[in-house]
Amino acid sequence: MNAKRTAPIAHVEIPGICFIRQPEGTRRCTLSAGHHGDHRHSYSGPLMHGFRAGTSWPRSPGETQAS
């Protein structure tokens, strides 16, 4: 089923996930929407004891998912 987009890109949100893009990068925050503190991409970074350490970056004022 094909759905036609009715909202402009700047207004599209993914419910439940923060999804803010890392500045000057391609990673996006994988934490829940409305979280406090730094953003975090849980599936990147070096392996530590068989798990990814993740990557984090600070919040910026006025950011949106479409940024």
PQR file of N, CA, C, O and H, with PARSE charges and radii, in Angstrom:
ATOM      1  N   MET A   1       0.844  -1.173   0.000 -0.4000 1.5000
ATOM      2  CA  MET A   1       0.000   0.000   0.000 -0.0000 2.0000
ATOM      3  C   MET A   1       0.888   1.235   0.000  0.5500 1.7000
ATOM      4  O   MET A   1       1.775   1.357   0.844 -0.5500 1.4000
ATOM      5  N   ASN A   2       0.666   2.130  -0.914 -0.4000 1.5000
ATOM      6  CA  ASN A   2       1.427   3.373  -0.997 -0.0000 2.0000
ATOM      7  C   ASN A   2       0.635   4.501  -0.362  0.5500 1.7000
ATOM      8  O   ASN A   2      -0.528   4.726  -0.698 -0.5500 1.4000
ATOM      9  H   ASN A   2      -0.055   2.031  -1.600  0.4000 1.0000
ATOM     10  N   ALA A   3       1.269   5.201   0.549 -0.4000 1.5000
ATOM     11  CA  ALA A   3       0.620   6.334   1.201 -0.0000 2.0000
ATOM     12  C   ALA A   3       1.268   7.618   0.707  0.5500 1.7000
ATOM     13  O   ALA A   3       2.494   7.727   0.669 -0.5500 1.4000
ATOM     14  H   ALA A   3       2.214   5.018   0.821  0.4000 1.0000
ATOM     15  N   LYS A   4       0.457   8.573   0.333 -0.4000 1.5000
ATOM     16  CA  LYS A   4       0.981   9.850  -0.126 -0.0000 2.0000
ATOM     17  C   LYS A   4       1.293  10.718   1.086  0.5500 1.7000
ATOM     18  O   LYS A   4       0.469  10.852   1.991 -0.5500 1.4000
ATOM     19  H   LYS A   4      -0.539   8.484   0.363  0.4000 1.0000
ATOM     20  N   ARG A   5       2.492  11.308   1.102 -0.4000 1.5000
ATOM     21  CA  ARG A   5       2.896  12.184   2.204 -0.0000 2.0000
ATOM     22  C   ARG A   5       2.073  13.457   2.149  0.5500 1.7000
ATOM     23  O   ARG A   5       1.963  14.089   1.098 -0.5500 1.4000
ATOM     24  H   ARG A   5       3.162  11.199   0.368  0.4000 1.0000
ATOM     25  N   THR A   6       1.491  13.837   3.293 -0.4000 1.5000
ATOM     26  CA  THR A   6       0.680  15.044   3.345 -0.0000 2.0000
ATOM     27  C   THR A   6       1.354  16.150   4.150  0.5500 1.7000
ATOM     28  O   THR A   6       0.948  17.308   4.050 -0.5500 1.4000
ATOM     29  H   THR A   6       1.581  13.324   4.147  0.4000 1.0000
ATOM     30  N   ALA A   7       2.369  15.825   4.942 -0.4000 1.5000
ATOM     31  CA  ALA A   7       3.066  16.822   5.753 -0.0000 2.0000
ATOM     32  C   ALA A   7       4.424  17.125   5.138  0.5500 1.7000
ATOM     33  O   ALA A   7       5.080  16.225   4.614 -0.5500 1.4000
ATOM     34  H   ALA A   7       2.699  14.884   5.023  0.4000 1.0000
ATOM     35  N   PRO A   8       4.852  18.381   5.196 -0.5600 1.5000
ATOM     36  CA  PRO A   8       6.197  18.696   4.701  0.2800 2.0000
ATOM     37  C   PRO A   8       7.262  17.994   5.548  0.5500 1.7000
ATOM     38  O   PRO A   8       7.016  17.667   6.709 -0.5500 1.4000
ATOM     39  N   ILE A   9       8.425  17.768   4.978 -0.4000 1.5000
ATOM     40  CA  ILE A   9       9.515  17.076   5.666 -0.0000 2.0000
ATOM     41  C   ILE A   9       9.798  17.674   7.038  0.5500 1.7000
ATOM     42  O   ILE A   9      10.044  16.924   7.982 -0.5500 1.4000
ATOM     43  H   ILE A   9       8.625  18.034   4.035  0.4000 1.0000
ATOM     44  N   ALA A  10       9.773  18.971   7.179 -0.4000 1.5000
ATOM     45  CA  ALA A  10      10.108  19.623   8.450 -0.0000 2.0000
ATOM     46  C   ALA A  10       9.126  19.271   9.568  0.5500 1.7000
ATOM     47  O   ALA A  10       9.422  19.516  10.737 -0.5500 1.4000
ATOM     48  H   ALA A  10       9.574  19.580   6.411  0.4000 1.0000
ATOM     49  N   HIS A  11       7.975  18.708   9.237 -0.4000 1.5000
ATOM     50  CA  HIS A  11       6.969  18.412  10.246 -0.0000 2.0000
ATOM     51  C   HIS A  11       6.782  16.923  10.502  0.5500 1.7000
ATOM     52  O   HIS A  11       5.913  16.548  11.289 -0.5500 1.4000
ATOM     53  H   HIS A  11       7.735  18.509   8.286  0.4000 1.0000
ATOM     54  N   VAL A  12       7.553  16.083   9.876 -0.4000 1.5000
ATOM     55  CA  VAL A  12       7.435  14.645  10.079 -0.0000 2.0000
ATOM     56  C   VAL A  12       8.157  14.259  11.359  0.5500 1.7000
ATOM     57  O   VAL A  12       9.297  14.670  11.578 -0.5500 1.4000
ATOM     58  H   VAL A  12       8.258  16.388   9.236  0.4000 1.0000
ATOM     59  N   GLU A  13       7.504  13.471  12.206 -0.4000 1.5000
ATOM     60  CA  GLU A  13       8.129  12.999  13.432 -0.0000 2.0000
ATOM     61  C   GLU A  13       7.976  11.492  13.518  0.5500 1.7000
ATOM     62  O   GLU A  13       6.983  10.928  13.056 -0.5500 1.4000
ATOM     63  H   GLU A  13       6.578  13.137  12.028  0.4000 1.0000
ATOM     64  N   ILE A  14       8.971  10.844  14.116 -0.4000 1.5000
ATOM     65  CA  ILE A  14       8.904   9.410  14.363 -0.0000 2.0000
ATOM     66  C   ILE A  14       8.494   9.248  15.820  0.5500 1.7000
ATOM     67  O   ILE A  14       9.298   9.527  16.710 -0.5500 1.4000
ATOM     68  H   ILE A  14       9.777  11.302  14.491  0.4000 1.0000
ATOM     69  N   PRO A  15       7.281   8.810  16.091 -0.5600 1.5000
ATOM     70  CA  PRO A  15       6.830   8.717  17.481  0.2800 2.0000
ATOM     71  C   PRO A  15       7.641   7.698  18.276  0.5500 1.7000
ATOM     72  O   PRO A  15       7.958   6.617  17.781 -0.5500 1.4000
ATOM     73  N   GLY A  16       7.966   8.056  19.497 -0.4000 1.5000
ATOM     74  CA  GLY A  16       8.639   7.129  20.394 -0.0000 2.0000
ATOM     75  C   GLY A  16      10.149   7.169  20.360  0.5500 1.7000
ATOM     76  O   GLY A  16      10.787   6.687  21.296 -0.5500 1.4000
ATOM     77  H   GLY A  16       7.708   8.934  19.898  0.4000 1.0000
ATOM     78  N   ILE A  17      10.758   7.730  19.304 -0.4000 1.5000
ATOM     79  CA  ILE A  17      12.216   7.777  19.184 -0.0000 2.0000
ATOM     80  C   ILE A  17      12.646   9.226  19.018  0.5500 1.7000
ATOM     81  O   ILE A  17      12.007   9.980  18.285 -0.5500 1.4000
ATOM     82  H   ILE A  17      10.239   8.121  18.543  0.4000 1.0000
ATOM     83  N   CYS A  18      13.712   9.621  19.683 -0.4000 1.5000
ATOM     84  CA  CYS A  18      14.233  10.986  19.589 -0.0000 2.0000
ATOM     85  C   CYS A  18      14.655  11.296  18.148  0.5500 1.7000
ATOM     86  O   CYS A  18      14.158  12.254  17.556 -0.5500 1.4000
ATOM     87  H   CYS A  18      14.231   9.008  20.279  0.4000 1.0000
ATOM     88  N   PHE A  19      15.564  10.500  17.580 -0.4000 1.5000
ATOM     89  CA  PHE A  19      15.983  10.545  16.173 -0.0000 2.0000
ATOM     90  C   PHE A  19      16.662  11.841  15.746  0.5500 1.7000
ATOM     91  O   PHE A  19      16.701  12.132  14.550 -0.5500 1.4000
ATOM     92  H   PHE A  19      15.968   9.722  18.061  0.4000 1.0000
ATOM     93  N   ILE A  20      17.203  12.635  16.681 -0.4000 1.5000
ATOM     94  CA  ILE A  20      17.936  13.855  16.336 -0.0000 2.0000
ATOM     95  C   ILE A  20      19.282  13.472  15.732  0.5500 1.7000
ATOM     96  O   ILE A  20      19.982  12.621  16.280 -0.5500 1.4000
ATOM     97  H   ILE A  20      17.172  12.398  17.652  0.4000 1.0000
ATOM     98  N   ARG A  21      19.655  14.090  14.607 -0.4000 1.5000
ATOM     99  CA  ARG A  21      20.900  13.783  13.914 -0.0000 2.0000
ATOM    100  C   ARG A  21      22.107  14.350  14.660  0.5500 1.7000
ATOM    101  O   ARG A  21      22.055  15.453  15.204 -0.5500 1.4000
ATOM    102  H   ARG A  21      19.086  14.781  14.162  0.4000 1.0000
ATOM    103  N   GLN A  22      23.182  13.586  14.675 -0.4000 1.5000
ATOM    104  CA  GLN A  22      24.443  14.044  15.246 -0.0000 2.0000
ATOM    105  C   GLN A  22      24.987  15.164  14.362  0.5500 1.7000
ATOM    106  O   GLN A  22      25.026  15.013  13.141 -0.5500 1.4000
ATOM    107  H   GLN A  22      23.224  12.689  14.233  0.4000 1.0000
ATOM    108  N   PRO A  23      25.414  16.301  14.960 -0.5600 1.5000
ATOM    109  CA  PRO A  23      25.942  17.398  14.138  0.2800 2.0000
ATOM    110  C   PRO A  23      27.104  16.932  13.259  0.5500 1.7000
ATOM    111  O   PRO A  23      28.006  16.235  13.724 -0.5500 1.4000
ATOM    112  N   GLU A  24      27.070  17.317  12.011 -0.4000 1.5000
ATOM    113  CA  GLU A  24      28.100  16.963  11.039 -0.0000 2.0000
ATOM    114  C   GLU A  24      28.343  15.462  10.955  0.5500 1.7000
ATOM    115  O   GLU A  24      29.473  15.021  10.744 -0.5500 1.4000
ATOM    116  H   GLU A  24      26.337  17.883  11.633  0.4000 1.0000
ATOM    117  N   GLY A  25      27.277  14.675  11.121 -0.4000 1.5000
ATOM    118  CA  GLY A  25      27.385  13.223  11.048 -0.0000 2.0000
ATOM    119  C   GLY A  25      26.099  12.623  10.507  0.5500 1.7000
ATOM    120  O   GLY A  25      25.163  13.340  10.154 -0.5500 1.4000
ATOM    121  H   GLY A  25      26.359  15.032  11.292  0.4000 1.0000
ATOM    122  N   THR A  26      26.068  11.301  10.448 -0.4000 1.5000
ATOM    123  CA  THR A  26      24.887  10.615   9.934 -0.0000 2.0000
ATOM    124  C   THR A  26      24.143   9.844  11.012  0.5500 1.7000
ATOM    125  O   THR A  26      23.033   9.366  10.776 -0.5500 1.4000
ATOM    126  H   THR A  26      26.829  10.719  10.736  0.4000 1.0000
ATOM    127  N   ARG A  27      24.733   9.717  12.181 -0.4000 1.5000
ATOM    128  CA  ARG A  27      24.075   8.973  13.260 -0.0000 2.0000
ATOM    129  C   ARG A  27      22.901   9.760  13.801  0.5500 1.7000
ATOM    130  O   ARG A  27      22.893  10.990  13.752 -0.5500 1.4000
ATOM    131  H   ARG A  27      25.634  10.106  12.373  0.4000 1.0000
ATOM    132  N   ARG A  28      21.903   9.046  14.321 -0.4000 1.5000
ATOM    133  CA  ARG A  28      20.725   9.658  14.927 -0.0000 2.0000
ATOM    134  C   ARG A  28      20.516   9.072  16.316  0.5500 1.7000
ATOM    135  O   ARG A  28      20.865   7.921  16.578 -0.5500 1.4000
ATOM    136  H   ARG A  28      21.910   8.047  14.361  0.4000 1.0000
ATOM    137  N   CYS A  29      19.947   9.875  17.194 -0.4000 1.5000
ATOM    138  CA  CYS A  29      19.727   9.455  18.580 -0.0000 2.0000
ATOM    139  C   CYS A  29      18.724   8.297  18.628  0.5500 1.7000
ATOM    140  O   CYS A  29      17.668   8.359  17.999 -0.5500 1.4000
ATOM    141  H   CYS A  29      19.663  10.810  16.981  0.4000 1.0000
ATOM    142  N   THR A  30      19.057   7.255  19.368 -0.4000 1.5000
ATOM    143  CA  THR A  30      18.200   6.071  19.480 -0.0000 2.0000
ATOM    144  C   THR A  30      17.464   6.011  20.816  0.5500 1.7000
ATOM    145  O   THR A  30      16.825   5.004  21.124 -0.5500 1.4000
ATOM    146  H   THR A  30      19.915   7.205  19.879  0.4000 1.0000
ATOM    147  N   LEU A  31      17.547   7.085  21.617 -0.4000 1.5000
ATOM    148  CA  LEU A  31      16.841   7.109  22.896 -0.0000 2.0000
ATOM    149  C   LEU A  31      15.367   7.429  22.678  0.5500 1.7000
ATOM    150  O   LEU A  31      14.970   7.815  21.578 -0.5500 1.4000
ATOM    151  H   LEU A  31      18.066   7.902  21.367  0.4000 1.0000
ATOM    152  N   SER A  32      14.562   7.271  23.712 -0.4000 1.5000
ATOM    153  CA  SER A  32      13.136   7.549  23.592 -0.0000 2.0000
ATOM    154  C   SER A  32      12.889   9.048  23.453  0.5500 1.7000
ATOM    155  O   SER A  32      13.682   9.866  23.919 -0.5500 1.4000
ATOM    156  H   SER A  32      14.884   6.957  24.605  0.4000 1.0000
ATOM    157  N   ALA A  33      11.795   9.391  22.816 -0.4000 1.5000
ATOM    158  CA  ALA A  33      11.446  10.796  22.607 -0.0000 2.0000
ATOM    159  C   ALA A  33      11.277  11.488  23.953  0.5500 1.7000
ATOM    160  O   ALA A  33      10.739  10.907  24.895 -0.5500 1.4000
ATOM    161  H   ALA A  33      11.151   8.727  22.437  0.4000 1.0000
ATOM    162  N   GLY A  34      11.738  12.730  24.038 -0.4000 1.5000
ATOM    163  CA  GLY A  34      11.594  13.508  25.253 -0.0000 2.0000
ATOM    164  C   GLY A  34      12.596  13.181  26.346  0.5500 1.7000
ATOM    165  O   GLY A  34      12.401  13.573  27.496 -0.5500 1.4000
ATOM    166  H   GLY A  34      12.175  13.202  23.273  0.4000 1.0000
ATOM    167  N   HIS A  35      13.664  12.470  26.011 -0.4000 1.5000
ATOM    168  CA  HIS A  35      14.668  12.114  27.021 -0.0000 2.0000
ATOM    169  C   HIS A  35      15.400  13.357  27.507  0.5500 1.7000
ATOM    170  O   HIS A  35      15.377  14.393  26.844 -0.5500 1.4000
ATOM    171  H   HIS A  35      13.823  12.152  25.076  0.4000 1.0000
ATOM    172  N   HIS A  36      16.038  13.256  28.645 -0.4000 1.5000
ATOM    173  CA  HIS A  36      16.811  14.360  29.214 -0.0000 2.0000
ATOM    174  C   HIS A  36      18.293  14.077  29.026  0.5500 1.7000
ATOM    175  O   HIS A  36      18.695  12.918  28.929 -0.5500 1.4000
ATOM    176  H   HIS A  36      16.056  12.414  29.183  0.4000 1.0000
ATOM    177  N   GLY A  37      19.105  15.121  28.975 -0.4000 1.5000
ATOM    178  CA  GLY A  37      20.549  14.950  28.855 -0.0000 2.0000
ATOM    179  C   GLY A  37      21.008  14.801  27.423  0.5500 1.7000
ATOM    180  O   GLY A  37      20.295  15.154  26.483 -0.5500 1.4000
ATOM    181  H   GLY A  37      18.779  16.063  29.053  0.4000 1.0000
ATOM    182  N   ASP A  38      22.215  14.270  27.270 -0.4000 1.5000
ATOM    183  CA  ASP A  38      22.833  14.130  25.951 -0.0000 2.0000
ATOM    184  C   ASP A  38      22.091  13.130  25.070  0.5500 1.7000
ATOM    185  O   ASP A  38      21.390  12.240  25.552 -0.5500 1.4000
ATOM    186  H   ASP A  38      22.794  13.983  28.033  0.4000 1.0000
ATOM    187  N   HIS A  39      22.272  13.309  23.743 -0.4000 1.5000
ATOM    188  CA  HIS A  39      21.763  12.340  22.768 -0.0000 2.0000
ATOM    189  C   HIS A  39      22.712  11.151  22.730  0.5500 1.7000
ATOM    190  O   HIS A  39      23.878  11.274  23.106 -0.5500 1.4000
ATOM    191  H   HIS A  39      22.841  14.032  23.351  0.4000 1.0000
ATOM    192  N   ARG A  40      22.217   9.993  22.275 -0.4000 1.5000
ATOM    193  CA  ARG A  40      23.044   8.790  22.245 -0.0000 2.0000
ATOM    194  C   ARG A  40      22.635   7.887  21.086  0.5500 1.7000
ATOM    195  O   ARG A  40      21.451   7.643  20.856 -0.5500 1.4000
ATOM    196  H   ARG A  40      21.271   9.892  21.970  0.4000 1.0000
ATOM    197  N   HIS A  41      23.636   7.399  20.364 -0.4000 1.5000
ATOM    198  CA  HIS A  41      23.428   6.373  19.332 -0.0000 2.0000
ATOM    199  C   HIS A  41      24.005   5.093  19.902  0.5500 1.7000
ATOM    200  O   HIS A  41      25.222   4.960  20.028 -0.5500 1.4000
ATOM    201  H   HIS A  41      24.599   7.597  20.550  0.4000 1.0000
ATOM    202  N   SER A  42      23.153   4.164  20.242 -0.4000 1.5000
ATOM    203  CA  SER A  42      23.558   2.960  20.977 -0.0000 2.0000
ATOM    204  C   SER A  42      24.270   1.920  20.135  0.5500 1.7000
ATOM    205  O   SER A  42      24.901   1.022  20.692 -0.5500 1.4000
ATOM    206  H   SER A  42      22.165   4.272  20.140  0.4000 1.0000
ATOM    207  N   TYR A  43      24.194   2.004  18.813 -0.4000 1.5000
ATOM    208  CA  TYR A  43      24.723   0.950  17.952 -0.0000 2.0000
ATOM    209  C   TYR A  43      26.033   1.317  17.278  0.5500 1.7000
ATOM    210  O   TYR A  43      26.364   0.774  16.224 -0.5500 1.4000
ATOM    211  H   TYR A  43      23.682   2.733  18.359  0.4000 1.0000
ATOM    212  N   SER A  44      26.779   2.233  17.877 -0.4000 1.5000
ATOM    213  CA  SER A  44      28.065   2.646  17.306 -0.0000 2.0000
ATOM    214  C   SER A  44      29.121   2.646  18.395  0.5500 1.7000
ATOM    215  O   SER A  44      28.834   2.342  19.552 -0.5500 1.4000
ATOM    216  H   SER A  44      26.511   2.674  18.733  0.4000 1.0000
ATOM    217  N   GLY A  45      30.334   2.986  18.021 -0.4000 1.5000
ATOM    218  CA  GLY A  45      31.424   3.026  18.986 -0.0000 2.0000
ATOM    219  C   GLY A  45      32.156   1.699  19.067  0.5500 1.7000
ATOM    220  O   GLY A  45      31.759   0.726  18.426 -0.5500 1.4000
ATOM    221  H   GLY A  45      30.568   3.233  17.081  0.4000 1.0000
ATOM    222  N   PRO A  46      33.220   1.656  19.851 -0.5600 1.5000
ATOM    223  CA  PRO A  46      34.026   0.434  19.948  0.2800 2.0000
ATOM    224  C   PRO A  46      33.318  -0.671  20.737  0.5500 1.7000
ATOM    225  O   PRO A  46      32.445  -0.404  21.563 -0.5500 1.4000
ATOM    226  N   LEU A  47      33.713  -1.909  20.466 -0.4000 1.5000
ATOM    227  CA  LEU A  47      33.190  -3.051  21.225 -0.0000 2.0000
ATOM    228  C   LEU A  47      33.856  -3.118  22.593  0.5500 1.7000
ATOM    229  O   LEU A  47      35.079  -3.019  22.697 -0.5500 1.4000
ATOM    230  H   LEU A  47      34.422  -2.126  19.796  0.4000 1.0000
ATOM    231  N   MET A  48      33.065  -3.285  23.628 -0.4000 1.5000
ATOM    232  CA  MET A  48      33.581  -3.454  24.982 -0.0000 2.0000
ATOM    233  C   MET A  48      32.861  -4.646  25.604  0.5500 1.7000
ATOM    234  O   MET A  48      31.662  -4.575  25.873 -0.5500 1.4000
ATOM    235  H   MET A  48      32.072  -3.366  23.544  0.4000 1.0000
ATOM    236  N   HIS A  49      33.586  -5.739  25.835 -0.4000 1.5000
ATOM    237  CA  HIS A  49      33.020  -6.955  26.411 -0.0000 2.0000
ATOM    238  C   HIS A  49      31.850  -7.485  25.578  0.5500 1.7000
ATOM    239  O   HIS A  49      30.874  -7.996  26.126 -0.5500 1.4000
ATOM    240  H   HIS A  49      34.561  -5.796  25.617  0.4000 1.0000
ATOM    241  N   GLY A  50      31.953  -7.361  24.266 -0.4000 1.5000
ATOM    242  CA  GLY A  50      30.936  -7.885  23.365 -0.0000 2.0000
ATOM    243  C   GLY A  50      29.773  -6.952  23.094  0.5500 1.7000
ATOM    244  O   GLY A  50      28.845  -7.328  22.377 -0.5500 1.4000
ATOM    245  H   GLY A  50      32.746  -6.945  23.820  0.4000 1.0000
ATOM    246  N   PHE A  51      29.794  -5.744  23.645 -0.4000 1.5000
ATOM    247  CA  PHE A  51      28.728  -4.778  23.445 -0.0000 2.0000
ATOM    248  C   PHE A  51      29.302  -3.479  22.882  0.5500 1.7000
ATOM    249  O   PHE A  51      30.448  -3.132  23.168 -0.5500 1.4000
ATOM    250  H   PHE A  51      30.548  -5.439  24.226  0.4000 1.0000
ATOM    251  N   ARG A  52      28.516  -2.765  22.087 -0.4000 1.5000
ATOM    252  CA  ARG A  52      28.944  -1.469  21.559 -0.0000 2.0000
ATOM    253  C   ARG A  52      28.870  -0.426  22.666  0.5500 1.7000
ATOM    254  O   ARG A  52      27.912  -0.395  23.439 -0.5500 1.4000
ATOM    255  H   ARG A  52      27.585  -3.047  21.854  0.4000 1.0000
ATOM    256  N   ALA A  53      29.876   0.419  22.736 -0.4000 1.5000
ATOM    257  CA  ALA A  53      29.924   1.452  23.772 -0.0000 2.0000
ATOM    258  C   ALA A  53      28.949   2.591  23.476  0.5500 1.7000
ATOM    259  O   ALA A  53      28.509   3.281  24.396 -0.5500 1.4000
ATOM    260  H   ALA A  53      30.654   0.394  22.108  0.4000 1.0000
ATOM    261  N   GLY A  54      28.608   2.791  22.206 -0.4000 1.5000
ATOM    262  CA  GLY A  54      27.702   3.872  21.828 -0.0000 2.0000
ATOM    263  C   GLY A  54      28.446   5.176  21.628  0.5500 1.7000
ATOM    264  O   GLY A  54      29.618   5.303  21.984 -0.5500 1.4000
ATOM    265  H   GLY A  54      28.965   2.230  21.459  0.4000 1.0000
ATOM    266  N   THR A  55      27.752   6.140  21.057 -0.4000 1.5000
ATOM    267  CA  THR A  55      28.286   7.458  20.807 -0.0000 2.0000
ATOM    268  C   THR A  55      27.294   8.470  21.373  0.5500 1.7000
ATOM    269  O   THR A  55      26.085   8.284  21.230 -0.5500 1.4000
ATOM    270  H   THR A  55      26.800   6.037  20.769  0.4000 1.0000
ATOM    271  N   SER A  56      27.774   9.532  22.008 -0.4000 1.5000
ATOM    272  CA  SER A  56      26.856  10.545  22.533 -0.0000 2.0000
ATOM    273  C   SER A  56      27.323  11.937  22.122  0.5500 1.7000
ATOM    274  O   SER A  56      28.496  12.146  21.816 -0.5500 1.4000
ATOM    275  H   SER A  56      28.755   9.683  22.124  0.4000 1.0000
ATOM    276  N   TRP A  57      26.387  12.883  22.120 -0.4000 1.5000
ATOM    277  CA  TRP A  57      26.679  14.273  21.799 -0.0000 2.0000
ATOM    278  C   TRP A  57      25.669  15.148  22.537  0.5500 1.7000
ATOM    279  O   TRP A  57      24.570  14.695  22.857 -0.5500 1.4000
ATOM    280  H   TRP A  57      25.433  12.713  22.369  0.4000 1.0000
ATOM    281  N   PRO A  58      26.044  16.417  22.811 -0.5600 1.5000
ATOM    282  CA  PRO A  58      25.180  17.299  23.601  0.2800 2.0000
ATOM    283  C   PRO A  58      23.946  17.770  22.829  0.5500 1.7000
ATOM    284  O   PRO A  58      23.930  17.804  21.599 -0.5500 1.4000
ATOM    285  N   ARG A  59      22.930  18.127  23.584 -0.4000 1.5000
ATOM    286  CA  ARG A  59      21.718  18.693  23.000 -0.0000 2.0000
ATOM    287  C   ARG A  59      21.992  20.105  22.505  0.5500 1.7000
ATOM    288  O   ARG A  59      22.828  20.816  23.062 -0.5500 1.4000
ATOM    289  H   ARG A  59      22.943  18.100  24.584  0.4000 1.0000
ATOM    290  N   SER A  60      21.280  20.509  21.452 -0.4000 1.5000
ATOM    291  CA  SER A  60      21.386  21.865  20.921 -0.0000 2.0000
ATOM    292  C   SER A  60      20.025  22.535  21.046  0.5500 1.7000
ATOM    293  O   SER A  60      19.008  21.852  20.921 -0.5500 1.4000
ATOM    294  H   SER A  60      20.601  19.931  20.999  0.4000 1.0000
ATOM    295  N   PRO A  61      19.959  23.831  21.283 -0.5600 1.5000
ATOM    296  CA  PRO A  61      18.669  24.505  21.405  0.2800 2.0000
ATOM    297  C   PRO A  61      17.916  24.519  20.070  0.5500 1.7000
ATOM    298  O   PRO A  61      18.514  24.740  19.017 -0.5500 1.4000
ATOM    299  N   GLY A  62      16.623  24.285  20.121 -0.4000 1.5000
ATOM    300  CA  GLY A  62      15.767  24.380  18.941 -0.0000 2.0000
ATOM    301  C   GLY A  62      15.864  23.256  17.946  0.5500 1.7000
ATOM    302  O   GLY A  62      15.387  23.408  16.822 -0.5500 1.4000
ATOM    303  H   GLY A  62      16.138  24.106  20.976  0.4000 1.0000
ATOM    304  N   GLU A  63      16.454  22.138  18.298 -0.4000 1.5000
ATOM    305  CA  GLU A  63      16.607  21.046  17.333 -0.0000 2.0000
ATOM    306  C   GLU A  63      15.294  20.277  17.159  0.5500 1.7000
ATOM    307  O   GLU A  63      14.483  20.183  18.080 -0.5500 1.4000
ATOM    308  H   GLU A  63      16.840  22.014  19.212  0.4000 1.0000
ATOM    309  N   THR A  64      15.108  19.727  15.947 -0.4000 1.5000
ATOM    310  CA  THR A  64      13.932  18.910  15.642 -0.0000 2.0000
ATOM    311  C   THR A  64      14.390  17.657  14.924  0.5500 1.7000
ATOM    312  O   THR A  64      15.531  17.586  14.467 -0.5500 1.4000
ATOM    313  H   THR A  64      15.768  19.803  15.199  0.4000 1.0000
ATOM    314  N   GLN A  65      13.523  16.674  14.819 -0.4000 1.5000
ATOM    315  CA  GLN A  65      13.873  15.418  14.157 -0.0000 2.0000
ATOM    316  C   GLN A  65      14.289  15.638  12.713  0.5500 1.7000
ATOM    317  O   GLN A  65      15.125  14.898  12.193 -0.5500 1.4000
ATOM    318  H   GLN A  65      12.596  16.732  15.190  0.4000 1.0000
ATOM    319  N   ALA A  66      13.731  16.623  12.070 -0.4000 1.5000
ATOM    320  CA  ALA A  66      14.042  16.868  10.650 -0.0000 2.0000
ATOM    321  C   ALA A  66      15.339  17.647  10.464  0.5500 1.7000
ATOM    322  O   ALA A  66      15.734  17.912   9.329 -0.5500 1.4000
ATOM    323  H   ALA A  66      13.053  17.224  12.492  0.4000 1.0000
ATOM    324  N   SER A  67      16.006  18.016  11.544 -0.4000 1.5000
ATOM    325  CA  SER A  67      17.255  18.792  11.432 -0.0000 2.0000
ATOM    326  C   SER A  67      18.342  17.986  10.763  0.5500 1.7000
ATOM    327  O   SER A  67      19.456  18.480  10.586 -0.5500 1.4000
ATOM    328  H   SER A  67      15.685  17.800  12.466  0.4000 1.0000
TER
END
